[in-house]
């Protein structure tokens, strides 16, 4: 499994292109690249170029703030694939007031997309790319924030960052929920799990447990 990071838009949001390449079905045939996209943010031109030739199975959203969903419709149209989001934020995709784009008009025009095709929930397992992606409901930054765990790879959205945590002062944010999500869910994972956050560089669960100044290390 290959994980590529595309840092997109004015808020430098990480979009992840996760792919596997399958050998040709017959001698002399072409290999097949299957992929998913996590959090296609604003101005996704470079990401769209990467989609060419790949069979994209899904777009997964960790949450519906505008900087994480700004490229959803462009990617969905180019790839012809469904979108998954937690039900608590399903209507945020269609409402610029809820996804924050109405409040940040110095950064973006109001943004909205078509509704998602699928709802996510705690404990759900998505079968994608021949692998299992476990859905962990990790609210606090926003009520419908989720993290995706595939093997030892965790896509944490804006919940846990390298030496930091997600902000809780936006509508629907709640500090108590954020720390509960981190300490009682994410920090229960193996210390070697690699964390791919919504902004900034990757880290590990063990490193954050030992060093993150916000989580009681």
N, C-alpha and C positions, 0 to 999 in steps of 0.2 A: 504494500500500500504506500503510495506516494502522497505527501502532503506539501502543497505549495501555498505560500502566503502572498496575497495581493493587498497592499496597503492603499486604501481608496478614500477619495473625498477630502474635504477641508478638515475633518476631524481625525484623519489618518486612521481609519477603521480597518481592522484586519478582516479580509474575506479569505476563506480557505477553499482551495480546490483540491479535492481528495480523489485519487484515481487509482485504478488497477488496470494492468494491461494483460489481456488474455492472448495466448498464442493463436495462430491461424487454425481454423477448424479443419483445414485440409492442406496438404502440401502445395506450396505456391500461392496460398491465399494470404490475406492481409490480417495482421493482428487487430484486436478490438480493444479500444480504450473505453472503459466505463468510469463514470465520475459522479460525485455529488458536490454541491456548493453549499457552504455554510456562510451566512450573513453577507450577501452581495450588496455592498454599500454603494454610495453615490459615485458618479462618474466612473462606471465600470468598464471603460473601453479596453483596458489591458486584459481584464478578466474575460470579456467577450471574445477577444482574439484567441485566448487560450482554449475556449470551448470548442473551437472549430475542429471537427473530426472526432470529437468525443461524444459518447452516448451518456447524456446527463440524466440520472435517474431521479434526482430530487433536489430541491432547495430547502435547506433546514435553517430556521431562524432561531437564534438564542433568545431574542426578544425583538420588539417592534419599534424601537427608537429609530428616528429617520436616518441616522447615519449607518444603521445596520440593514435597513430595508430599502434604501433609496434606489438600488439597481434591480429590485425584484422583478418588475415587469419586463425590463429589457432582457434579463437573463432567461426568464420564463418563456418569453416569446422566441428567443433565439434557440433555446434548448427543447421547448415543447414538453416541459416537465412540471410536476406538481410542487406545491409549496406546503410546508408543514410549519405550524406555529401553535403555541399553547392557547387553549380556548380563552383564557383570561385576557389575552391581547388580540384576539381575532379581529375585533372591530377597530383596532388601532391602525391596521393597514389602510383602511378606507377613510380614516378621520385624521386630518392634519393637526387638529387640536390635541389629540391623544398621542400621536407619535412624535410630537414635539416640534415638528417643522413649522408650525404656525408661530411658535414662540421665538424662533431663531431666524428671523427673516433677513438678518445681516449675513447669515451663512448659507441659507437655502430658501428657495421659494416653497410654498406649501406643497407637500408631497402626499400622494395617496396611490394605492395600487388596487387591483382587483382582489377579492377575498381569497384566502388560502383554501386549498382543496382538502387539507387534512388537519385534524387537531392532535396535539400532543398532550400526554398526561404522564404523571409520575409513575415510574416503573415500567413504562412501555418499552418494548424492544423493536427497533426498526431493522428489517433485513434489507440491507443495501450493499451493493458491491460484493455480494457473497459473504458479508460480515454482519456482525450484530452491533448496532448502536443503541446503547441503553440511554433512556431519557431520564434525567434527574431534574425534578422541579426545584429550582434554587432561587426563590424570590428574595427580594430585598432591594436590589437596584431598580427593579420593576416587578409588578405582581406576577407576571407570567414568564419571568426569566427561567430558562432551562439551560442545563449543561448536557453535553453529549459525550458518553464514554464508549470508546471503541478499543478494546484491548487495553494497552497502557497509554492511550492517547485521550486526553480530556479537553474538550472545546468548551471553555467556561464563559464565553460572552463577556459581559461587564460585571461579573461577580467577583472573580479573583484575578489579580494582576501580579506581575513580578514586584514584590515588595510593596504592594498596595491593594486596595479593594475598590469596588464600585461605589460611586456616589449614591447617596440616598435622599438627596434634597429635591429630586424631580417628582412630579405628580405620580403617586402610586408607590414611591420608594418608602422603605421602612428599615431603619438601621437594625432593629432587633431581629428582623427576619433575615437580613443579609448575614449577620454574624452566626445565626443559627444554621443557615445554609452552608456556610463555610466550615464551621467547627463540627457540626453534627452530620454532615453529608460528605463534603469534599475531603475533609481531613480524616475521614474514615477509610479513604482509599489507600492503596499501597503507596508508600513514600516515593517509589520510582516512577509513578505515573507522571507523564509529561503534560504540562498545562499549556494550551494554546489560547491566549486571551483575546478579547475583542480589540485591545489596543496594546502596543508595546511588544516586547520580546517574550519568548517562551520561558517557562520555568518548570519546576517540579513541585509536587505536593510536599515532599520532604523538605525541600529548600524553604518553602513558604512557612511550613510548620515551625522551622527552626529560626527563621529570620524576619518574617513579615511583622513589621512593628504595629500593625493594626489588629492582629488576631490573637494577641496574648501569648506570643512566642516566649 
